[in-house]
Amino acid sequence: MSDNTAKFTGTIPDVYEEHLGPLLFEFYATDLAIRVVVPENDRVLEIA
């Protein structure tokens, strides 16, 4: 009997970082970057 079970290779955090994170959050990050007002010579640290 052959084993035709799908197998996951790689690490879940790597796959999330490369594929799922951008798919879910890129729109919101772009929208937020457009909306935020940063005074000249200031910086913003995004931590989420």
Gaussian input, Z-matrix of N, CA and C with variables (Angstrom, degrees):
# hf/3-21g

backbone

0 1
 N
 C     1     B1
 C     2     B2     1     A1
 N     3     B3     2     A2     1     D1
 C     4     B4     3     A3     2     D2
 C     5     B5     4     A4     3     D3
 N     6     B6     5     A5     4     D4
 C     7     B7     6     A6     5     D5
 C     8     B8     7     A7     6     D6
 N     9     B9     8     A8     7     D7
 C    10    B10     9     A9     8     D8
 C    11    B11    10    A10     9     D9
 N    12    B12    11    A11    10    D10
 C    13    B13    12    A12    11    D11
 C    14    B14    13    A13    12    D12
 N    15    B15    14    A14    13    D13
 C    16    B16    15    A15    14    D14
 C    17    B17    16    A16    15    D15
 N    18    B18    17    A17    16    D16
 C    19    B19    18    A18    17    D17
 C    20    B20    19    A19    18    D18
 N    21    B21    20    A20    19    D19
 C    22    B22    21    A21    20    D20
 C    23    B23    22    A22    21    D21
 N    24    B24    23    A23    22    D22
 C    25    B25    24    A24    23    D23
 C    26    B26    25    A25    24    D24
 N    27    B27    26    A26    25    D25
 C    28    B28    27    A27    26    D26
 C    29    B29    28    A28    27    D27
 N    30    B30    29    A29    28    D28
 C    31    B31    30    A30    29    D29
 C    32    B32    31    A31    30    D30
 N    33    B33    32    A32    31    D31
 C    34    B34    33    A33    32    D32
 C    35    B35    34    A34    33    D33
 N    36    B36    35    A35    34    D34
 C    37    B37    36    A36    35    D35
 C    38    B38    37    A37    36    D36
 N    39    B39    38    A38    37    D37
 C    40    B40    39    A39    38    D38
 C    41    B41    40    A40    39    D39
 N    42    B42    41    A41    40    D40
 C    43    B43    42    A42    41    D41
 C    44    B44    43    A43    42    D42
 N    45    B45    44    A44    43    D43
 C    46    B46    45    A45    44    D44
 C    47    B47    46    A46    45    D45
 N    48    B48    47    A47    46    D46
 C    49    B49    48    A48    47    D47
 C    50    B50    49    A49    48    D48
 N    51    B51    50    A50    49    D49
 C    52    B52    51    A51    50    D50
 C    53    B53    52    A52    51    D51
 N    54    B54    53    A53    52    D52
 C    55    B55    54    A54    53    D53
 C    56    B56    55    A55    54    D54
 N    57    B57    56    A56    55    D55
 C    58    B58    57    A57    56    D56
 C    59    B59    58    A58    57    D57
 N    60    B60    59    A59    58    D58
 C    61    B61    60    A60    59    D59
 C    62    B62    61    A61    60    D60
 N    63    B63    62    A62    61    D61
 C    64    B64    63    A63    62    D62
 C    65    B65    64    A64    63    D63
 N    66    B66    65    A65    64    D64
 C    67    B67    66    A66    65    D65
 C    68    B68    67    A67    66    D66
 N    69    B69    68    A68    67    D67
 C    70    B70    69    A69    68    D68
 C    71    B71    70    A70    69    D69
 N    72    B72    71    A71    70    D70
 C    73    B73    72    A72    71    D71
 C    74    B74    73    A73    72    D72
 N    75    B75    74    A74    73    D73
 C    76    B76    75    A75    74    D74
 C    77    B77    76    A76    75    D75
 N    78    B78    77    A77    76    D76
 C    79    B79    78    A78    77    D77
 C    80    B80    79    A79    78    D78
 N    81    B81    80    A80    79    D79
 C    82    B82    81    A81    80    D80
 C    83    B83    82    A82    81    D81
 N    84    B84    83    A83    82    D82
 C    85    B85    84    A84    83    D83
 C    86    B86    85    A85    84    D84
 N    87    B87    86    A86    85    D85
 C    88    B88    87    A87    86    D86
 C    89    B89    88    A88    87    D87
 N    90    B90    89    A89    88    D88
 C    91    B91    90    A90    89    D89
 C    92    B92    91    A91    90    D90
 N    93    B93    92    A92    91    D91
 C    94    B94    93    A93    92    D92
 C    95    B95    94    A94    93    D93
 N    96    B96    95    A95    94    D94
 C    97    B97    96    A96    95    D95
 C    98    B98    97    A97    96    D96
 N    99    B99    98    A98    97    D97
 C   100   B100    99    A99    98    D98
 C   101   B101   100   A100    99    D99
 N   102   B102   101   A101   100   D100
 C   103   B103   102   A102   101   D101
 C   104   B104   103   A103   102   D102
 N   105   B105   104   A104   103   D103
 C   106   B106   105   A105   104   D104
 C   107   B107   106   A106   105   D105
 N   108   B108   107   A107   106   D106
 C   109   B109   108   A108   107   D107
 C   110   B110   109   A109   108   D108
 N   111   B111   110   A110   109   D109
 C   112   B112   111   A111   110   D110
 C   113   B113   112   A112   111   D111
 N   114   B114   113   A113   112   D112
 C   115   B115   114   A114   113   D113
 C   116   B116   115   A115   114   D114
 N   117   B117   116   A116   115   D115
 C   118   B118   117   A117   116   D116
 C   119   B119   118   A118   117   D117
 N   120   B120   119   A119   118   D118
 C   121   B121   120   A120   119   D119
 C   122   B122   121   A121   120   D120
 N   123   B123   122   A122   121   D121
 C   124   B124   123   A123   122   D122
 C   125   B125   124   A124   123   D123
 N   126   B126   125   A125   124   D124
 C   127   B127   126   A126   125   D125
 C   128   B128   127   A127   126   D126
 N   129   B129   128   A128   127   D127
 C   130   B130   129   A129   128   D128
 C   131   B131   130   A130   129   D129
 N   132   B132   131   A131   130   D130
 C   133   B133   132   A132   131   D131
 C   134   B134   133   A133   132   D132
 N   135   B135   134   A134   133   D133
 C   136   B136   135   A135   134   D134
 C   137   B137   136   A136   135   D135
 N   138   B138   137   A137   136   D136
 C   139   B139   138   A138   137   D137
 C   140   B140   139   A139   138   D138
 N   141   B141   140   A140   139   D139
 C   142   B142   141   A141   140   D140
 C   143   B143   142   A142   141   D141

   B1=1.4526
   B2=1.5320
   B3=1.3035
   B4=1.4664
   B5=1.5240
   B6=1.3214
   B7=1.4614
   B8=1.5262
   B9=1.3109
   B10=1.4579
   B11=1.5320
   B12=1.3209
   B13=1.4568
   B14=1.5256
   B15=1.3214
   B16=1.4606
   B17=1.5185
   B18=1.3132
   B19=1.4625
   B20=1.5195
   B21=1.3109
   B22=1.4587
   B23=1.5157
   B24=1.3142
   B25=1.4637
   B26=1.5218
   B27=1.2959
   B28=1.4488
   B29=1.5130
   B30=1.3244
   B31=1.4601
   B32=1.5198
   B33=1.2977
   B34=1.4604
   B35=1.5355
   B36=1.3343
   B37=1.4744
   B38=1.5308
   B39=1.3174
   B40=1.4743
   B41=1.5247
   B42=1.3179
   B43=1.4652
   B44=1.5276
   B45=1.3287
   B46=1.4598
   B47=1.5258
   B48=1.3240
   B49=1.4636
   B50=1.5250
   B51=1.3033
   B52=1.4667
   B53=1.5272
   B54=1.3254
   B55=1.4616
   B56=1.5297
   B57=1.3147
   B58=1.4581
   B59=1.5307
   B60=1.3135
   B61=1.4683
   B62=1.5207
   B63=1.3341
   B64=1.4619
   B65=1.5332
   B66=1.3208
   B67=1.4640
   B68=1.5273
   B69=1.3231
   B70=1.4618
   B71=1.5254
   B72=1.3355
   B73=1.4611
   B74=1.5235
   B75=1.3102
   B76=1.4671
   B77=1.5343
   B78=1.3212
   B79=1.4630
   B80=1.5290
   B81=1.3296
   B82=1.4696
   B83=1.5267
   B84=1.3096
   B85=1.4645
   B86=1.5218
   B87=1.3188
   B88=1.4666
   B89=1.5236
   B90=1.3230
   B91=1.4601
   B92=1.5294
   B93=1.3197
   B94=1.4621
   B95=1.5256
   B96=1.3166
   B97=1.4681
   B98=1.5160
   B99=1.3158
   B100=1.4656
   B101=1.5304
   B102=1.3239
   B103=1.4646
   B104=1.5291
   B105=1.3149
   B106=1.4580
   B107=1.5342
   B108=1.3063
   B109=1.4603
   B110=1.5189
   B111=1.3047
   B112=1.4632
   B113=1.5222
   B114=1.3306
   B115=1.4677
   B116=1.5375
   B117=1.3056
   B118=1.4578
   B119=1.5283
   B120=1.3001
   B121=1.4636
   B122=1.5305
   B123=1.3352
   B124=1.4499
   B125=1.5357
   B126=1.3102
   B127=1.4465
   B128=1.5235
   B129=1.3280
   B130=1.4573
   B131=1.5064
   B132=1.3238
   B133=1.4540
   B134=1.5223
   B135=1.2995
   B136=1.4561
   B137=1.5142
   B138=1.3470
   B139=1.4651
   B140=1.5269
   B141=1.3080
   B142=1.4677
   B143=1.5198
   A1=108.57
   A2=116.83
   A3=119.98
   A4=110.37
   A5=115.01
   A6=121.43
   A7=107.93
   A8=117.39
   A9=120.40
   A10=111.54
   A11=115.33
   A12=121.70
   A13=109.31
   A14=116.91
   A15=120.84
   A16=109.14
   A17=116.22
   A18=120.66
   A19=109.39
   A20=114.59
   A21=120.94
   A22=108.09
   A23=116.69
   A24=120.33
   A25=108.36
   A26=117.01
   A27=121.87
   A28=110.21
   A29=114.88
   A30=118.57
   A31=109.09
   A32=116.18
   A33=120.89
   A34=111.66
   A35=120.51
   A36=118.79
   A37=113.18
   A38=117.71
   A39=119.94
   A40=111.43
   A41=116.48
   A42=120.53
   A43=109.85
   A44=117.46
   A45=121.26
   A46=110.05
   A47=116.41
   A48=121.76
   A49=111.64
   A50=116.20
   A51=120.07
   A52=113.31
   A53=117.42
   A54=119.21
   A55=114.16
   A56=117.35
   A57=120.51
   A58=112.55
   A59=117.26
   A60=120.20
   A61=112.57
   A62=118.54
   A63=119.34
   A64=113.04
   A65=116.68
   A66=119.94
   A67=110.98
   A68=116.77
   A69=120.64
   A70=113.62
   A71=117.90
   A72=119.43
   A73=116.27
   A74=119.48
   A75=120.55
   A76=111.79
   A77=116.93
   A78=120.09
   A79=110.79
   A80=116.54
   A81=120.34
   A82=111.41
   A83=117.38
   A84=120.54
   A85=110.87
   A86=116.58
   A87=120.47
   A88=110.40
   A89=116.84
   A90=121.24
   A91=110.92
   A92=116.94
   A93=120.58
   A94=111.35
   A95=117.49
   A96=120.91
   A97=111.89
   A98=116.79
   A99=120.45
   A100=110.89
   A101=117.32
   A102=121.77
   A103=114.41
   A104=117.99
   A105=120.18
   A106=110.73
   A107=115.29
   A108=121.40
   A109=107.56
   A110=116.29
   A111=121.75
   A112=108.10
   A113=116.23
   A114=118.63
   A115=111.19
   A116=115.52
   A117=121.27
   A118=110.76
   A119=116.69
   A120=125.70
   A121=113.65
   A122=118.38
   A123=121.75
   A124=108.81
   A125=115.46
   A126=121.20
   A127=110.15
   A128=115.81
   A129=122.20
   A130=107.75
   A131=115.75
   A132=121.30
   A133=107.83
   A134=117.44
   A135=122.44
   A136=107.48
   A137=117.53
   A138=119.37
   A139=113.77
   A140=117.69
   A141=118.08
   A142=111.34
   D1=130.99
   D2=-179.13
   D3=-86.41
   D4=150.72
   D5=178.83
   D6=-97.59
   D7=104.77
   D8=179.73
   D9=-107.75
   D10=32.06
   D11=177.68
   D12=-77.02
   D13=136.25
   D14=176.47
   D15=-67.82
   D16=140.21
   D17=179.65
   D18=-122.08
   D19=134.81
   D20=177.33
   D21=-89.90
   D22=127.41
   D23=175.69
   D24=-118.75
   D25=144.64
   D26=-177.69
   D27=102.69
   D28=-176.07
   D29=179.82
   D30=-108.60
   D31=142.63
   D32=-178.95
   D33=-59.88
   D34=-43.67
   D35=178.20
   D36=-59.70
   D37=-38.60
   D38=178.87
   D39=-65.08
   D40=-43.39
   D41=179.62
   D42=-65.35
   D43=-41.76
   D44=178.47
   D45=-61.13
   D46=-47.98
   D47=-177.85
   D48=-60.32
   D49=-41.54
   D50=-174.56
   D51=-82.96
   D52=-35.36
   D53=-171.50
   D54=-118.00
   D55=-54.86
   D56=-171.31
   D57=-74.06
   D58=-42.38
   D59=179.27
   D60=-55.83
   D61=-54.08
   D62=178.24
   D63=-60.34
   D64=-39.36
   D65=-179.83
   D66=-60.80
   D67=-41.60
   D68=-176.24
   D69=-82.32
   D70=-34.09
   D71=-166.71
   D72=-118.77
   D73=-7.38
   D74=-176.80
   D75=-61.07
   D76=-41.64
   D77=179.00
   D78=-58.61
   D79=-46.57
   D80=-177.61
   D81=-67.14
   D82=-38.01
   D83=178.70
   D84=-64.75
   D85=-42.70
   D86=178.36
   D87=-64.08
   D88=-44.13
   D89=179.21
   D90=-61.18
   D91=-45.31
   D92=179.58
   D93=-63.65
   D94=-41.29
   D95=179.86
   D96=-62.77
   D97=-33.41
   D98=177.69
   D99=-71.90
   D100=-36.91
   D101=-174.25
   D102=-79.97
   D103=-32.99
   D104=-173.39
   D105=-71.82
   D106=139.85
   D107=177.85
   D108=-109.10
   D109=119.11
   D110=-179.91
   D111=-114.14
   D112=117.64
   D113=177.97
   D114=-58.12
   D115=150.78
   D116=-179.54
   D117=-54.55
   D118=138.33
   D119=-179.65
   D120=69.43
   D121=11.72
   D122=173.97
   D123=-103.86
   D124=168.65
   D125=-179.46
   D126=-133.22
   D127=159.88
   D128=175.92
   D129=-124.91
   D130=133.30
   D131=176.03
   D132=-107.97
   D133=114.57
   D134=178.70
   D135=-96.12
   D136=123.45
   D137=-173.49
   D138=-120.09
   D139=3.37
   D140=-176.71
   D141=-97.84

